[in-house]
């Protein structure tokens, strides 16, 4: 559950790891291995992201329950309001339901797989305790599938439309978020003072990357973003701030309208 993309490529993910506006480094939860994410601080009205589903992690420990999340996401109001994110998941997730994912699928431990959904993950209103999870329909995904993520603000209806589509199968997960914290007394216009946008690879309970993570040699994530006027935001690699634990920074190449993140270069996996 827990952060963006666009070309022939591969990944990002989420659970309850979010960056603060101050240091881009605050975390909820406790990762035994770490994560790699890039953060852009600036107002956005739309974010597009796509990648290919990587091969399966090579081990699913029935005791540890490794968690891997690949995602792009937007925080339209900073960390306190939570993150709007389509997420590719492996292992346990709070949005596992209807017999898909862990723990909803009681056979998952024997035959683990990737699955995905459009999500809004946020701390409890006022108390700020982590975390509440809202999701669209949850679907299975297979290695090589091409996933397209969209986070789009509908100004007329004051609503964020979050979606993730599997181009290979046509499966589409959609979540409409009309209110921050899903609280009808609150409105997005009152929480638009600070935006954070993410590209994230997040892992939990991974103790040995060379044995447990996928062997994919290239993990690409492509990102395209639009400002309040619907104009493409022209970014450079220097516009992104990086949180890297314990890996080196990913390689990022930005053109006129997109940024491509090579996450494998940050040693997220081992070939």
C-alpha positions as a Markdown table, in Angstrom:
| # | Residue | x | y | z |
|---|---|---|---|---|
| 1 | Unk | 0.0 | 0.0 | 0.0 |
| 2 | Unk | 1.9 | 2.8 | 0.5 |
| 3 | Unk | 4.6 | 6.0 | -4.8 |
| 4 | Unk | 5.0 | 7.1 | -10.7 |
| 5 | Unk | 5.9 | 5.9 | -14.7 |
| 6 | Unk | 5.7 | 5.4 | -18.8 |
| 7 | Unk | 7.7 | 3.2 | -21.6 |
| 8 | Unk | 8.7 | -0.6 | -21.9 |
| 9 | Unk | 9.9 | -1.2 | -18.4 |
| 10 | Unk | 9.4 | -2.4 | -14.9 |
| 11 | Unk | 8.6 | -1.2 | -11.3 |
| 12 | Unk | 7.5 | 0.6 | -8.2 |
| 13 | Unk | 5.7 | -0.2 | -5.0 |
| 14 | Unk | 4.0 | 0.6 | -1.7 |
| 15 | Unk | 2.9 | -0.1 | 1.8 |
| 16 | Unk | 3.2 | 2.4 | 4.7 |
| 17 | Unk | 6.5 | 4.1 | 3.7 |
| 18 | Unk | 6.0 | 7.8 | 3.0 |
| 19 | Unk | 8.3 | 10.8 | 2.8 |
| 20 | Unk | 7.8 | 13.9 | 4.9 |
| 21 | Unk | 7.9 | 17.4 | 3.4 |
| 22 | Unk | 10.9 | 18.3 | 5.6 |
| 23 | Unk | 13.4 | 15.6 | 4.9 |
| 24 | Unk | 11.9 | 13.2 | 2.4 |
| 25 | Unk | 13.0 | 10.5 | 4.8 |
| 26 | Unk | 10.2 | 9.7 | 7.3 |
| 27 | Unk | 9.1 | 6.1 | 7.4 |
| 28 | Unk | 6.1 | 4.2 | 8.8 |
| 29 | Unk | 6.6 | 0.6 | 9.4 |
| 30 | Unk | 9.8 | -1.3 | 9.8 |
| 31 | Unk | 11.7 | -2.6 | 6.8 |
| 32 | Unk | 14.3 | -5.3 | 7.4 |
| 33 | Unk | 15.9 | -4.5 | 4.1 |
| 34 | Unk | 15.1 | -1.1 | 2.8 |
| 35 | Unk | 13.7 | 0.8 | -0.1 |
| 36 | Unk | 14.6 | 3.2 | -2.9 |
| 37 | Unk | 12.4 | 6.1 | -3.8 |
| 38 | Unk | 12.5 | 9.4 | -5.6 |
| 39 | Unk | 10.4 | 12.4 | -4.6 |
| 40 | Unk | 9.3 | 15.5 | -6.5 |
| 41 | Unk | 8.0 | 18.4 | -4.5 |
| 42 | Unk | 5.6 | 20.5 | -6.7 |
| 43 | Unk | 1.9 | 20.8 | -7.6 |
| 44 | Unk | 0.6 | 18.2 | -10.0 |
| 45 | Unk | -2.8 | 17.6 | -11.4 |
| 46 | Unk | -2.0 | 14.3 | -13.2 |
| 47 | Unk | 0.7 | 11.7 | -13.1 |
| 48 | Unk | 1.2 | 8.8 | -15.5 |
| 49 | Unk | 3.4 | 5.8 | -14.9 |
| 50 | Unk | 4.0 | 2.5 | -16.6 |
| 51 | Unk | 6.2 | -0.5 | -16.2 |
| 52 | Unk | 6.4 | -4.2 | -16.8 |
| 53 | Unk | 5.7 | -6.7 | -14.0 |
| 54 | Unk | 9.1 | -8.3 | -13.1 |
| 55 | Unk | 9.8 | -11.9 | -12.6 |
| 56 | Unk | 8.7 | -13.3 | -9.2 |
| 57 | Unk | 10.9 | -13.0 | -6.2 |
| 58 | Unk | 12.8 | -16.3 | -5.9 |
| 59 | Unk | 11.7 | -17.1 | -2.3 |
| 60 | Unk | 8.5 | -16.7 | -0.3 |
| 61 | Unk | 9.3 | -17.5 | 3.3 |
| 62 | Unk | 6.1 | -18.7 | 5.0 |
| 63 | Unk | 7.3 | -17.4 | 8.3 |
| 64 | Unk | 8.7 | -14.0 | 7.3 |
| 65 | Unk | 6.2 | -13.2 | 4.5 |
| 66 | Unk | 8.4 | -10.9 | 2.4 |
| 67 | Unk | 6.6 | -7.8 | 1.1 |
| 68 | Unk | 7.5 | -6.1 | -2.2 |
| 69 | Unk | 5.7 | -3.1 | -3.5 |
| 70 | Unk | 6.2 | -1.3 | -6.8 |
| 71 | Unk | 4.4 | 2.0 | -7.3 |
| 72 | Unk | 4.0 | 5.6 | -8.3 |
| 73 | Unk | 2.0 | 7.9 | -6.1 |
| 74 | Unk | 0.9 | 11.4 | -5.3 |
| 75 | Unk | 0.4 | 13.1 | -1.9 |
| 76 | Unk | -1.8 | 16.1 | -2.6 |
| 77 | Unk | -1.4 | 17.8 | 0.8 |
| 78 | Unk | 1.9 | 16.2 | 2.0 |
| 79 | Unk | 2.5 | 13.2 | 4.2 |
| 80 | Unk | -0.3 | 13.8 | 6.7 |
| 81 | Unk | -3.1 | 13.3 | 4.1 |
| 82 | Unk | -1.7 | 10.0 | 2.8 |
| 83 | Unk | -0.8 | 8.7 | -0.6 |
| 84 | Unk | -2.9 | 8.1 | -3.7 |
| 85 | Unk | -1.2 | 5.2 | -5.5 |
| 86 | Unk | -1.8 | 2.3 | -7.9 |
| 87 | Unk | 0.4 | -0.5 | -6.5 |
| 88 | Unk | 1.9 | -3.8 | -7.7 |
| 89 | Unk | 2.2 | -6.1 | -4.7 |
| 90 | Unk | 3.9 | -9.3 | -3.7 |
| 91 | Unk | 3.3 | -10.8 | -0.2 |
| 92 | Unk | 1.0 | -9.4 | 2.5 |
| 93 | Unk | -0.9 | -6.2 | 1.9 |
| 94 | Unk | -3.8 | -4.5 | 3.7 |
| 95 | Unk | -5.7 | -4.3 | 0.4 |
| 96 | Unk | -5.7 | -8.1 | -0.2 |
| 97 | Unk | -9.3 | -9.1 | -0.6 |
| 98 | Unk | -11.9 | -11.2 | -2.4 |
| 99 | Unk | -9.5 | -14.2 | -2.6 |
| 100 | Unk | -6.7 | -12.3 | -4.3 |
| 101 | Unk | -3.3 | -11.7 | -2.6 |
| 102 | Unk | -2.1 | -12.5 | 0.9 |
| 103 | Unk | -3.8 | -13.1 | 3.3 |
| 104 | Unk | -7.2 | -13.2 | 1.4 |
| 105 | Unk | -6.0 | -16.1 | -0.7 |
| 106 | Unk | -5.4 | -19.0 | 1.7 |
| 107 | Unk | -3.2 | -20.8 | -0.9 |
| 108 | Unk | -1.0 | -17.8 | -1.5 |
| 109 | Unk | 1.9 | -19.1 | 0.6 |
| 110 | Unk | 2.1 | -22.2 | -1.6 |
| 111 | Unk | 1.8 | -20.4 | -4.9 |
| 112 | Unk | 2.7 | -16.7 | -4.4 |
| 113 | Unk | 2.2 | -14.2 | -7.3 |
| 114 | Unk | 2.1 | -10.5 | -8.1 |
| 115 | Unk | -1.2 | -8.7 | -7.7 |
| 116 | Unk | -2.3 | -5.0 | -8.1 |
| 117 | Unk | -5.0 | -2.4 | -7.3 |
| 118 | Unk | -5.6 | 1.3 | -7.2 |
| 119 | Unk | -5.3 | 2.5 | -3.6 |
| 120 | Unk | -5.5 | 5.4 | -1.2 |
| 121 | Unk | -3.5 | 4.7 | 2.0 |
| 122 | Unk | -3.7 | 7.3 | 4.7 |
| 123 | Unk | -3.2 | 7.8 | 8.5 |
| 124 | Unk | -6.2 | 8.0 | 10.7 |
| 125 | Unk | -7.7 | 11.5 | 10.7 |
| 126 | Unk | -6.6 | 13.7 | 13.6 |
| 127 | Unk | -4.7 | 10.9 | 15.4 |
| 128 | Unk | -2.3 | 10.4 | 12.4 |
| 129 | Unk | -1.9 | 6.8 | 13.3 |
| 130 | Unk | -1.0 | 4.4 | 10.4 |
| 131 | Unk | -2.9 | 3.3 | 8.4 |
| 132 | Unk | -6.3 | 3.0 | 6.7 |
| 133 | Unk | -6.5 | 1.4 | 3.3 |
| 134 | Unk | -9.0 | 2.0 | 0.5 |
| 135 | Unk | -8.8 | 0.0 | -2.8 |
| 136 | Unk | -10.4 | -0.6 | -6.1 |
| 137 | Unk | -10.8 | -4.1 | -7.4 |
| 138 | Unk | -7.8 | -6.3 | -6.8 |
| 139 | Unk | -6.3 | -8.4 | -9.7 |
| 140 | Unk | -3.6 | -10.9 | -10.2 |
| 141 | Unk | -0.7 | -10.0 | -12.5 |
| 142 | Unk | 2.0 | -12.1 | -14.3 |
| 143 | Unk | 5.6 | -11.4 | -15.1 |
| 144 | Unk | 5.9 | -9.5 | -18.3 |
| 145 | Unk | 2.4 | -7.8 | -18.1 |
| 146 | Unk | 2.4 | -4.1 | -18.9 |
| 147 | Unk | 0.8 | -2.0 | -16.1 |
| 148 | Unk | -0.3 | 1.6 | -16.7 |
| 149 | Unk | -0.9 | 3.8 | -13.6 |
| 150 | Unk | -2.9 | 7.1 | -13.7 |
| 151 | Unk | -3.5 | 9.6 | -10.9 |
| 152 | Unk | -5.7 | 12.3 | -12.2 |
| 153 | Unk | -7.4 | 15.2 | -10.4 |
| 154 | Unk | -10.9 | 16.1 | -11.7 |
| 155 | Unk | -11.2 | 19.7 | -10.8 |
| 156 | Unk | -14.9 | 20.0 | -11.7 |
| 157 | Unk | -15.8 | 17.3 | -9.2 |
| 158 | Unk | -13.0 | 17.9 | -6.8 |
| 159 | Unk | -12.0 | 14.2 | -7.0 |
| 160 | Unk | -8.8 | 12.2 | -7.6 |
| 161 | Unk | -9.3 | 9.3 | -10.0 |
| 162 | Unk | -6.7 | 6.6 | -9.3 |
| 163 | Unk | -6.3 | 3.7 | -11.7 |
| 164 | Unk | -4.1 | 0.8 | -12.8 |
| 165 | Unk | -4.7 | -1.2 | -16.0 |
| 166 | Unk | -3.1 | -4.4 | -17.1 |
| 167 | Unk | -2.7 | -3.8 | -20.9 |
| 168 | Unk | -2.2 | -7.6 | -21.4 |
| 169 | Unk | -5.5 | -8.7 | -19.9 |
| 170 | Unk | -7.6 | -5.5 | -19.8 |
| 171 | Unk | -8.1 | -5.8 | -16.1 |
| 172 | Unk | -8.7 | -2.3 | -14.7 |
| 173 | Unk | -8.7 | -1.2 | -11.0 |
| 174 | Unk | -10.3 | 2.2 | -10.3 |
| 175 | Unk | -10.7 | 4.2 | -7.1 |
| 176 | Unk | -12.4 | 7.5 | -6.9 |
| 177 | Unk | -11.3 | 9.6 | -3.9 |
| 178 | Unk | -13.6 | 12.6 | -3.4 |
| 179 | Unk | -12.4 | 13.6 | 0.1 |
| 180 | Unk | -9.1 | 13.5 | 2.1 |
| 181 | Unk | -9.2 | 10.7 | 4.7 |
| 182 | Unk | -12.5 | 9.6 | 2.9 |
| 183 | Unk | -14.1 | 12.2 | 5.3 |
| 184 | Unk | -17.1 | 13.9 | 3.6 |
| 185 | Unk | -16.6 | 17.1 | 5.7 |
| 186 | Unk | -13.1 | 17.6 | 4.1 |
| 187 | Unk | -12.2 | 18.8 | 0.6 |
| 188 | Unk | -9.1 | 18.6 | -1.5 |
| 189 | Unk | -9.0 | 22.3 | -2.1 |
| 190 | Unk | -8.2 | 22.7 | 1.6 |
| 191 | Unk | -5.3 | 20.3 | 1.4 |
| 192 | Unk | -3.5 | 21.5 | -1.7 |
| 193 | Unk | -0.8 | 23.5 | 0.0 |
| 194 | Unk | 1.9 | 21.0 | -0.6 |
| 195 | Unk | 2.4 | 18.1 | -3.1 |
| 196 | Unk | 4.8 | 15.2 | -3.1 |
| 197 | Unk | 5.1 | 12.8 | -6.0 |
| 198 | Unk | 6.9 | 9.5 | -5.7 |
| 199 | Unk | 8.6 | 6.7 | -7.6 |
| 200 | Unk | 9.1 | 3.9 | -5.2 |
| 201 | Unk | 10.5 | 0.4 | -4.8 |
| 202 | Unk | 9.8 | -0.8 | -1.3 |
| 203 | Unk | 10.8 | -4.1 | 0.5 |
| 204 | Unk | 10.1 | -5.6 | 3.9 |
| 205 | Unk | 11.4 | -8.7 | 5.5 |
| 206 | Unk | 14.0 | -9.2 | 2.7 |
| 207 | Unk | 17.1 | -10.6 | 4.4 |
| 208 | Unk | 19.2 | -11.7 | 1.4 |
| 209 | Unk | 18.7 | -9.8 | -1.9 |
| 210 | Unk | 20.7 | -12.2 | -4.0 |
| 211 | Unk | 18.6 | -15.1 | -2.9 |
| 212 | Unk | 15.1 | -13.5 | -2.5 |
| 213 | Unk | 14.6 | -10.8 | -5.1 |
| 214 | Unk | 13.9 | -11.2 | -8.9 |
| 215 | Unk | 16.8 | -11.7 | -11.2 |
| 216 | Unk | 15.6 | -9.1 | -13.8 |
| 217 | Unk | 18.6 | -7.1 | -15.0 |
| 218 | Unk | 16.7 | -4.0 | -15.9 |
| 219 | Unk | 13.8 | -2.4 | -13.9 |
| 220 | Unk | 12.6 | 0.6 | -15.7 |
| 221 | Unk | 9.9 | 3.0 | -14.5 |
| 222 | Unk | 8.7 | 5.9 | -16.8 |
| 223 | Unk | 7.0 | 9.0 | -15.4 |
| 224 | Unk | 5.1 | 11.8 | -16.9 |
| 225 | Unk | 3.4 | 14.6 | -14.9 |
| 226 | Unk | 1.1 | 17.6 | -15.5 |
| 227 | Unk | 0.7 | 20.9 | -13.6 |
| 228 | Unk | -2.5 | 22.7 | -12.5 |
| 229 | Unk | -3.1 | 24.0 | -16.0 |
| 230 | Unk | -2.8 | 20.6 | -17.6 |
| 231 | Unk | 0.6 | 21.4 | -19.0 |
| 232 | Unk | 3.4 | 18.8 | -19.0 |
| 233 | Unk | 6.0 | 19.4 | -16.3 |
| 234 | Unk | 9.4 | 19.5 | -17.9 |
| 235 | Unk | 11.7 | 17.8 | -15.3 |
| 236 | Unk | 15.4 | 17.0 | -15.0 |
| 237 | Unk | 17.0 | 14.4 | -12.9 |
| 238 | Unk | 18.0 | 17.2 | -10.5 |
| 239 | Unk | 14.3 | 17.9 | -9.7 |
| 240 | Unk | 14.0 | 14.6 | -7.9 |
| 241 | Unk | 15.3 | 14.0 | -4.3 |
| 242 | Unk | 16.3 | 10.5 | -3.5 |
| 243 | Unk | 15.9 | 8.3 | -0.4 |
| 244 | Unk | 18.1 | 5.2 | -0.8 |
| 245 | Unk | 18.5 | 2.5 | 1.9 |
| 246 | Unk | 20.9 | 0.8 | 1.6 |
| 247 | Unk | 21.4 | 1.0 | -2.2 |
| 248 | Unk | 23.0 | 3.6 | -4.4 |
| 249 | Unk | 20.9 | 6.1 | -6.2 |
| 250 | Unk | 19.0 | 4.9 | -9.3 |
| 251 | Unk | 20.0 | 6.1 | -12.8 |
| 252 | Unk | 17.5 | 8.7 | -14.0 |
| 253 | Unk | 17.2 | 10.1 | -17.5 |
| 254 | Unk | 14.7 | 12.9 | -18.3 |
| 255 | Unk | 13.7 | 14.1 | -21.8 |
| 256 | Unk | 11.4 | 16.9 | -22.7 |
| 257 | Unk | 8.3 | 15.3 | -21.2 |
| 258 | Unk | 9.3 | 12.1 | -19.3 |
| 259 | Unk | 11.7 | 10.7 | -16.8 |
| 260 | Unk | 12.9 | 7.1 | -16.9 |
| 261 | Unk | 14.2 | 5.5 | -13.7 |
| 262 | Unk | 16.5 | 2.5 | -13.9 |
| 263 | Unk | 15.9 | 1.0 | -10.5 |
| 264 | Unk | 18.0 | -2.1 | -11.1 |
| 265 | Unk | 21.0 | 0.2 | -11.3 |
| 266 | Unk | 20.4 | 1.0 | -7.6 |
| 267 | Unk | 21.1 | -2.6 | -6.8 |
| 268 | Unk | 17.5 | -3.4 | -5.8 |
| 269 | Unk | 17.9 | -6.9 | -7.3 |
| 270 | Unk | 20.9 | -9.1 | -8.0 |
| 271 | Unk | 21.5 | -10.8 | -11.3 |
